[in-house]
Amino acid sequence: MKARYLIPLAVFLVIVLFLARGLKIDPKKVPSPLIGKPAPHFELPALYDPAEKITPEKLRGKVWLLNVFASWCVSCRAEHQVMKGFVRMGLAPVYGLNYKDEAKDAKAWLQALGNPYKAVIVDRQGNAGIDWGVYGVPETFIIDKKGIIRDKIIGPVTDEIVKDRLVPLITKLNGEPQ
């Protein structure tokens, strides 16, 4: 008779434990399986010159950032001013990956807010984003001179992240031989 009540109670307690653990996980600290691996290949058009195709292989030999953004992303708007400030520091070029967005909307957004990107890459269908393991926008990847992903920032880049994470890592990567 007691087992009849103990089994549902045990199942309930196991579920509560899983839920409690899940609530403690910070979604911004999800480890990327791509860190330490070569940047996934893509060959996508540039926003302002669709005939120009941009690939990670063309960017080898320098440290660079890939900032995934969209005009419809509210967090991207907040991050954008920080990204413009980072670009002014001159540590590394930033390439924008315009994710699942309309070209006209992206152009209008960049016209209104300013364009900090060395180039804007169009990922209209989101296929490159899938290959890069993008969960949502904004996300930023730091790629070294050899084309290896060294870090991934999920969510908006803040001034604190620039100071505590980006500057030290990029300074170190820029000092490493090719």
Beta strands, then each sheet from edge to edge (+ up, - down):
strand 1: 44-45
strand 2: 53-54
strand 3: 64-69
strand 4: 94-99
strand 5: 119-123
strand 6: 139-143
strand 7: 149-154
sheet 1: 1+ 2-
sheet 2: 5+ 4+ 3+ 6- 7+
end
